[in-house]
Amino acid sequence: MTRVSLFAQDARTKSRNAAEKRFRAYGLSAIVVALLALVWLLVSIFGNGLPAFRQTFISFPVTLDAAVLDKAGNRNVAEMAKTTTIGYAKLLATSLEAELAAKGIDLGEVKSKDLTKMISEESPATLRNRVLADPSLIGQTVQVSVLASGRIDGYYKGRVSMESAAKDKNTSPEQLALADQMQSAGVLSMQLNPGFLTMPDASDKRPEAAGLGVAIIGSLYMMVVVLVLALPIGVAASVYLEEFAPKNKFTDLIEVNIANLAAVPSIVYGILGLAIFINFAGLPQSAPIVGGLVLTLMTLPRIIIPTRAALKAVPPSIRDAALGVGASRLQTVTHHVLPLAMPGILTGTIIGLAQALGETAPLLLIGMVAFVRDFPGAPPEGLFDPAAALPVQIYNWTQRGDPGFVERASGAIIVLLVFLIAMNAIAIYFRRKFERRW
Amino acid sequence: MSLGPLTLIILALGLAGYLIGRRRAIAQVAGDIRKLHSLPPFYGRITALLTVVPALFLIAAWLLAEPAFIETKALSLIAAEDIPAGKSAALVMADVRRVADGVARLQDSGIEIAPLLASPSALKTALNGAAIVLETEPTVSTLAAAAALRDALASSRFALSIVALLLAALGLGFALSRITPEYRARNATERFAMWLLVASSLVAVLTTVGIVGSLLFETIHFFQIYPAADFFFSTEWNPQFRGGSSLGLWPLVWGTLYVSAIALVVAVPIGLMSAIYLAEYASRTTRSWVKPAIEILAGIPTIVYGLFALITVGPLLRDYFAAPLGLGNSSSSVMTAGLVMGIMVIPFVSSLSDDIINAVPQSLRDGSLGIGATPSETIRQVVIPAALPGIVGAVLLAASRAIGETMIVVMGAGAAAKLSLNPFEAMTTVTVKIVSQLTGDTEFASPETLVAFALGLTLFTLTLALNILALIIVRKYREQYE
């Protein structure tokens, strides 16, 4: 038998220690992989989406010629409305041409018809609405800042190149070269685009004009419906189950139900909404009220579970003291237990709302994918008007042909994530500020 | 009367009830409230509750039941020959509803209705102008049905207003008549409130009943027009909107299981190892930062993962793996969806496993370390076996989550129903087909639409079974150490 030093590890110890190191390394690398996945996801979305907040605009003076826009000359809005967007498009094109000539930019191969194509198809409509809203503008020369077409915008965001433009019937390398000249002359520039948050959706050919206005309103309406219904019902159910329910089969049934509902796939709620609210009750499709009701049913168990935890965390001594000085059981709960549990309840509710805000699948089934351009009216009637919702708008944009919509969808996700982060931050603030240890 | 003002009037009656009830109680004892059984506000509260609550419940119930009643009446007016061959009465009914709705809207915008009602084609043009598109040309009988629908709706709303206001007034009168100094107003209020609490907790039960009921009802309807054997045993999925489709379940189930399996292969090792590291090795500060960071993954909406699969992971896998290996050139594939879903599921595995590993008693670890085992040996041979049932439960919950996931597969997995082993091929899942069969304007009588309910029932049963199994396993394990 050979003698070995206690200080030198034998082969077996070495391999055991190596195994220990390896095991730790596996654990660490699993965490690193998970965090890298998170970073990759966020970088991908933000990298694709941030350009959506900036847009290429073309600024030039337009002379609103009365001979074109108001043939009768009496500034009657109804008669002026006869001039269609085509008339305004021509006006924009001639004004732009004049501006370019004034700046000494040679159009080269670009014909004036192609010049119209460099301006978004949405811009004439915007100008028309502006003129119809304020007929006194006619005859004046106003400085306008119009959206450039999706292709020109894509050129400055790296989506369109000279090679791809050569094969594209919607643009040409000459147009892009002209755009470069316009940029150095200061006519064309990239600016912040508030319209992305305020404008309604736009058709397939006009990604540059598509905005989230209707979707944000629709989501807001749904969240209001969820809050108004789910919070009181959820709190009442939790109070009953936690404070009053006798221990019997019926209570067990409710508890098992709630636990299972929390795990039902969200799309099943969509089927429920379609079958009950739309087919049976005859509520309109793609209305925020239906979306709100479906999301309420989905969010209820997600509010009940944290609310019950918050009620349970209130020590029994509080209840005993209240009952001891003669409060009834309901008074004990409403005067003492609920106020003490309120921070926990609100935290749970906000997190439940945040989940509901990002939910997509059930809304697809109740028809929220429809193309909606009109803003819904004011509540309560507006709750029955068609509207979009943020996550469904994102899905909708990913299904469109024009590559410009990918950027829009990623930008919309940034907006959605900002809302979610804000809601979660409020929840965390509540928890930190009001958390009590007994 | 429209709903908004009606509700407001009832609420105003309630407020009045509160004030009157309170004052009446005080007046009966001539201001000496010591002679009352309860404090004065309780007399007001019970009056307000009895006025408002029954009337509001009536309105809600009426609105839910109303369409079913008035539509059967209109439906009976549609002449049989006006229902196109191969189409259902429901489709015509949808048009009737649109006509009724559109005529009301035209009237609101000040258009003369009477001449339009005489000529169906003029009506159709007018409705088109108001952005209401009809599937079929309105006929005399559908116009009559639309008119009946409008009349029935108007008279139903009128009746509702009368009945609801009457009920509110009755409640008010009844409550006021009961107010005496001896009346136990507090107990009555609390009994009433208790019923409201019970009703609220019944909403959960009703939701389950609604889900199971609607799924079962439409599934039975589906099996009446499509043979159940074909649904359960056919391996072909090929819906045709002209009829004669094959609607076999298996390609969809295969796609679902394949995607979920890949997701679990990604998520279980990563989730489990990070849970072990966080629970056993990590310092307190590392843990307090890393655990919430991983849980962010669970808070991100699935549409975000879907877009990530669509624009980043899919093209990446196609260009660097599938295409060079000659396995296909589709950017949406089982692998794309599975990988992204795996990332999404990591926190479900890691958080639950972390809780369960933390619940293993410290004495087991101390015993193992005390007889000379290294920490990793302790974990592998003592902690994990002790926590195994709970970990299995966590994995099952993650699996149920993956099976029911919709947006990632809709955007990442593709739409072609195939039974294939190649993970780089586009396949489809149960949830994708539910979405694609139910979106858009579809008729609710064809097997192609109704199959979605059968798929929904399959999905519901599958996830419910997994959840119950997981709960049983986790609960059993918890009892072991408590």
Chai-1 contact restraints between the chains, C-beta under 6 A:
chainA,res_idxA,chainB,res_idxB,connection_type,confidence,min_distance_angstrom,max_distance_angstrom,comment,restraint_id
A,R16,B,T374,contact,1.0,0.0,6.0,A-B,restraint_1
A,E20,B,T374,contact,1.0,0.0,6.0,A-B,restraint_2
A,E20,B,S376,contact,1.0,0.0,6.0,A-B,restraint_3
A,F23,B,S376,contact,1.0,0.0,6.0,A-B,restraint_4
A,R24,B,Y281,contact,1.0,0.0,6.0,A-B,restraint_5
A,Y26,B,M273,contact,1.0,0.0,6.0,A-B,restraint_6
A,G27,B,M273,contact,1.0,0.0,6.0,A-B,restraint_7
A,G27,B,I276,contact,1.0,0.0,6.0,A-B,restraint_8
A,G27,B,Y277,contact,1.0,0.0,6.0,A-B,restraint_9
A,A30,B,I270,contact,1.0,0.0,6.0,A-B,restraint_10
A,A30,B,M273,contact,1.0,0.0,6.0,A-B,restraint_11
A,A30,B,S274,contact,1.0,0.0,6.0,A-B,restraint_12
A,I31,B,S274,contact,1.0,0.0,6.0,A-B,restraint_13
A,I31,B,Y277,contact,1.0,0.0,6.0,A-B,restraint_14
A,I31,B,V290,contact,1.0,0.0,6.0,A-B,restraint_15
A,V33,B,I270,contact,1.0,0.0,6.0,A-B,restraint_16
A,A34,B,I270,contact,1.0,0.0,6.0,A-B,restraint_17
A,A34,B,S274,contact,1.0,0.0,6.0,A-B,restraint_18
A,A34,B,I294,contact,1.0,0.0,6.0,A-B,restraint_19
A,A34,B,I346,contact,1.0,0.0,6.0,A-B,restraint_20
A,A37,B,I343,contact,1.0,0.0,6.0,A-B,restraint_21
A,L38,B,L297,contact,1.0,0.0,6.0,A-B,restraint_22
A,L41,B,F308,contact,1.0,0.0,6.0,A-B,restraint_23
A,S44,B,F308,contact,1.0,0.0,6.0,A-B,restraint_24
A,S44,B,T312,contact,1.0,0.0,6.0,A-B,restraint_25
A,I233,B,S200,contact,1.0,0.0,6.0,A-B,restraint_26
A,I233,B,V203,contact,1.0,0.0,6.0,A-B,restraint_27
A,A236,B,L197,contact,1.0,0.0,6.0,A-B,restraint_28
A,A236,B,S200,contact,1.0,0.0,6.0,A-B,restraint_29
A,A237,B,S200,contact,1.0,0.0,6.0,A-B,restraint_30
A,A237,B,S201,contact,1.0,0.0,6.0,A-B,restraint_31
A,V239,B,L197,contact,1.0,0.0,6.0,A-B,restraint_32
A,Y240,B,L197,contact,1.0,0.0,6.0,A-B,restraint_33
A,Y240,B,V198,contact,1.0,0.0,6.0,A-B,restraint_34
A,Y240,B,S201,contact,1.0,0.0,6.0,A-B,restraint_35
A,L241,B,S201,contact,1.0,0.0,6.0,A-B,restraint_36
A,I254,B,S201,contact,1.0,0.0,6.0,A-B,restraint_37
A,I254,B,V205,contact,1.0,0.0,6.0,A-B,restraint_38
A,N257,B,A204,contact,1.0,0.0,6.0,A-B,restraint_39
A,N257,B,V205,contact,1.0,0.0,6.0,A-B,restraint_40
A,N257,B,T208,contact,1.0,0.0,6.0,A-B,restraint_41
A,I258,B,A204,contact,1.0,0.0,6.0,A-B,restraint_42
A,L261,B,A204,contact,1.0,0.0,6.0,A-B,restraint_43
A,A263,B,N467,contact,1.0,0.0,6.0,A-B,restraint_44
A,P265,B,G404,contact,1.0,0.0,6.0,A-B,restraint_45
A,P265,B,T463,contact,1.0,0.0,6.0,A-B,restraint_46
A,I267,B,T406,contact,1.0,0.0,6.0,A-B,restraint_47
A,I267,B,T431,contact,1.0,0.0,6.0,A-B,restraint_48
A,I267,B,I434,contact,1.0,0.0,6.0,A-B,restraint_49
A,V268,B,G456,contact,1.0,0.0,6.0,A-B,restraint_50
A,V268,B,F460,contact,1.0,0.0,6.0,A-B,restraint_51
A,I271,B,G456,contact,1.0,0.0,6.0,A-B,restraint_52
A,L272,B,G210,contact,1.0,0.0,6.0,A-B,restraint_53
A,L272,B,I211,contact,1.0,0.0,6.0,A-B,restraint_54
A,L272,B,S214,contact,1.0,0.0,6.0,A-B,restraint_55
A,A275,B,S214,contact,1.0,0.0,6.0,A-B,restraint_56
A,I276,B,G210,contact,1.0,0.0,6.0,A-B,restraint_57
A,I276,B,S214,contact,1.0,0.0,6.0,A-B,restraint_58
A,A281,B,L64,contact,1.0,0.0,6.0,A-B,restraint_59
A,G282,B,P67,contact,1.0,0.0,6.0,A-B,restraint_60
A,L297,B,T207,contact,1.0,0.0,6.0,A-B,restraint_61
A,L330,B,E190,contact,1.0,0.0,6.0,A-B,restraint_62
A,L330,B,A193,contact,1.0,0.0,6.0,A-B,restraint_63
A,G358,B,P301,contact,1.0,0.0,6.0,A-B,restraint_64
A,T360,B,I303,contact,1.0,0.0,6.0,A-B,restraint_65
A,T360,B,M407,contact,1.0,0.0,6.0,A-B,restraint_66
A,A361,B,T406,contact,1.0,0.0,6.0,A-B,restraint_67
A,A361,B,M407,contact,1.0,0.0,6.0,A-B,restraint_68
A,L364,B,V435,contact,1.0,0.0,6.0,A-B,restraint_69
A,L364,B,T439,contact,1.0,0.0,6.0,A-B,restraint_70
A,L365,B,L438,contact,1.0,0.0,6.0,A-B,restraint_71
A,V369,B,T439,contact,1.0,0.0,6.0,A-B,restraint_72
A,P380,B,G4,contact,1.0,0.0,6.0,A-B,restraint_73
A,P391,B,I303,contact,1.0,0.0,6.0,A-B,restraint_74
A,I394,B,I303,contact,1.0,0.0,6.0,A-B,restraint_75
A,T398,B,L310,contact,1.0,0.0,6.0,A-B,restraint_76
A,V406,B,I311,contact,1.0,0.0,6.0,A-B,restraint_77
A,A409,B,L307,contact,1.0,0.0,6.0,A-B,restraint_78
A,I413,B,V304,contact,1.0,0.0,6.0,A-B,restraint_79
